[in-house]
Amino acid sequence: MTALEIVIRDIDGQAEMRAVEELKRKCGVCRISMLCRLRSSSPQKQPEALIGAFVDKTLIGFAYGFPGFEHERATHHSHMLAVKPEYRSHSVGYRLKLAQRDFIIAQGIGLMTWTFDPLQSLNAYLNFNRLGVVSNQYLVDFYGADAASFLHRNGTDRLWVTWPVNSRRVTEKLYSKVLTRDYGKGESLLEVTENSIPGYRDLNDANIGDVAFIEIPGRIKEIEQQSLELAADWRDATRMAFTKAIDAGFVIVDFVRGNETGKYVLSRTQTMEDLAA
């Protein structure tokens, strides 16, 4: 079978901008029309990054980000990423993130941030396990309780992740063949129990050490299709587990994927500053 040839490059011209708009609508991504007007209004190079993935001349994915400032450091916020469903098994999202990384390194920026739904196990695996992000921020109803997109039918809670693109940790993740380390024993704050029901343990009632785990179902979309009530239970349970763990000093450092479930790895022996070094 011939390998799929995917080209990653900057979006160029109005026709490709319209292709971004169409892909955005199909994937339910938030508005980008203001970006289109900004980019088309000036011939000068813009400080934001709009990068596309192409097969032949057809757009199959894009990533958009813009400069920011966080904790007295220059950052780049990766605001949108979308890939056509039929190409999501070809590491397109991974390659788009690497292109964004190259873009900000060339600008002299060492930190990228973005948000994602912590119930989406594939995104969690990409972000933590393959790219090496870390997080200590859980945002409740980040897009509001009444967001219109079909992607938001089970709420808009998000993890705010930080990607220190030049850190030792990220370099090892990107260039080492060992993607997951052995974290030893830890306490499970949340488990997938029989019939995919969340089994929550209150942090105050558990003898928690320095390593903890938060387990989630591997296919939350299937649960949403079968039972919105059960999906809402998972939202409530993960919200409680993450917020209490972060309040107790834990940092989310990894995600381990299994056949039917996945689990976040949380540690309180390392700080965000340690992990960015």
N, C-alpha and C positions, 0 to 999 in steps of 0.2 A: 504494500500500500504506500502510495506517495505521501510524504510528509506534507502537512498543511503549511504553506508559506505565508506567514503573518508578518506584515511590516508595521513597525511602530514609528510614528513621526508626528510632527505638529499638524494640526488642522490648518488648511490653507484655502481661503476663498469662500465666497458666499454659498456655493453649491455644497461644500463640505459642512458649512455651518448649518445649512438646512437639514443635512443628513444627521447631524448631532441632535437637532431639535426633534426629528422624527424618532430617533432611537430613544431619546429622553422620554417622549410621550409613551412609547411602547413599553418601556421599563418602569413607568410610574415615578420617574425622578422629578424632583422639585424644579421650579421654573429656572430657565436659563436664558430667557429672552432678553433680559437686561444685559447679560454678558454679550449676546450677539450684537446689541446696539453699541456697546462700549468698544468692542473690537472692530466693528465696521466704521466707527466714527473717526478713527485716527490711524494714519499710516505708520505711526511710530510703534516700535516694539513695546508690547504691554508687559507689565511685571507679573501678570498671572500666567499660568501654564494651561493650555488646552491641547491635549495630546490624543491622537486617534490610533486605533488598531485597524488595519486594512487587510483584506484578502482580495488580491487583484486590486481593483479600485473601489471595492465596496467597504464601507465603514461597518465594522462589527463590534466596536467598543470605543469608549472614550473615557478620559479622566480630566477633571478640571480642578485647579487649585489656585490660591491667591496668597500673597504675603500677609503676614500678621505679626503680632508681638505678644509674647506670653512670658510672665515672670521675668521681665526685663531682658528677654532674649528675642532676637529676630526668629520668626518661624515661617513655615509655609503650611497653610491649611488646605488639605485635599478635600474639597467640598462635595464633589460628585464623582462617581465611577459607575459605569453601566456597560454590560456586555450582553450581546444577543444570546438568548438561552442555548441555542444550538452550538455555541462556541465556548461554553463555560468549562468544558473539560480539556481545554487546550492551554491552560495557564495564561489566558489573556489578561486577567486582572492582575496577576503577579507581574507580568511584563510591563503593564502600564504603570504600576507602582515603582518599578525599577527605573523607568524612564523619568518619572517625576523626581525620583531620588537624584538621578544624574543632573536634572535641571536645577535643583536647588543647590547641589554641591558646586555647580558652576557659578552660582550666584554668591557663594560663600556662606550659605545658610546650612546649619547642621541639625535642624529639628523640624519634623513634619508632624502635624496632628490631623486627626479626623474622628468621626463618630461612626458607630455601627450598632445594629440591634444585637444585644448579647445572646438572644435566643437563636440566632442564625449560626449553626455550628460550622458550616463550610467557611463563612466569613471569619469566624473566630479562629479556625485552623490556619487560614491564610495569614491573618494579621499577627497572631501571637507565635505560631509555630514556624511558619516559613519566613516571615519578615522580621519578627523579633520586637514587636511593639510592647509597651508596658502601659499600665493604667492604674490610676487611683481615684478616678472620677466616674461616678454613676449619675446620670442626668435623668430625672423623672420628667416624663411628658415633654421631651425636648422640643418637639414641633407642635406642642399643644394637644389638648385632649380631643379636639375636633378636626384633626388634619384630614384632608379630603382623599389622599391617595389610597388605593387599594392595599398598598404596602403597610398602611398604618391601622388596619382594622383591629389589631390587637395592641393598640397603644403605641406610643412613640418614645419609650424609654431607650436610652442610648448609653453606651460606654464611650467616654472620651479617651482616645488612645494617643500615646506619644511615641514617635519613632525617631530616636536619636541616630541619624543615618550613618554617622561615622564612628559609632561606639564599637568597642570590642565585641559586645554581645551581638549586635546586628551583623558585623563582619563575619562572625562565626556562623550565624544562622544562614547567611547568604552563600557562604563558600565552603561550609563543612557538610559532609555527607550525613553526619549525626544530627538529626533534627530535634530529637527529644532526649533529654537527660533523665536520669533516674532521680526522682524527688524523694524517694523513701516513703516512710509512713506519714500519714497525715489524717486529720479528721475531715469527714465529709459533712459539710454544712447543708448540702442539698443532694438528694439522690433520686434517680428514676426508679420508682417502685412498680409493683404489679399494675398492669393496665395503663402504664405511662403516667401514673399519678405522682405528683411531686412529694417527696418525703423530706420535709424541712426540719432541721434541728436548730433551735434557738441558740445563738452564739453564747448567750449568758448561761445556758444550762449544760454546755458541753465543756469538756476538759481540752481546750484548744491549745495546741503547741504553736510552733513557728511555721508550719505548713498546713494548709487547708485546701479542700477541694469543693468546687461547686459543679455538680453534674447536670447536664441538660439533655433532652431528647435529641437524637440526630436529625429528625425530620419534623420540625415544628410546623411546617406548612401542611403536612398531612394531618396533624392534630387539629389545626385551624379549620381544615375542610370537614373533619369529622365531628368536632365539638368545639365551638367557640368558648364554651364555659370552661372546658379543660385547658384550652390555650390561655384563657385569662387567669386560671389558677397558676399556670407556669409563670406568667408575667408577675403576679403578686409574689410568688415564692422566690423568684430570682431577684426581684427588687429588694425584698427583705434580706436575703442572704448577702448580696453585694453591698448594700448600704451599711449593714451592721459590721461586715468584715472590714470594709474600708475605714469606718469609724474606729475600729479596733486596731488600726495601724497596718493592715494588710495591703500589699501591692499585688496586682494581677500580673503574673510573669509568663504564663504559658497556657497552652490548650492542647490536650491529648485527645485524639479522636479514636473511638472504638467502632465496632460494627453498627451498633444501634444507638449508641449514646456518645457523648463527649464530655470532658470535664476540664474546667478551668483550674489552674494551679495558682494558689495564692501564697505569698511569703511575707513574713514581717522581719526577716533578718537583713533585708536589703532595702535601701531607700530608692526613690526615683533618681536621685542624684548619683547613687552608686551604679545604677543600671545604665545611666547615660554616659558613663566614663569610657 
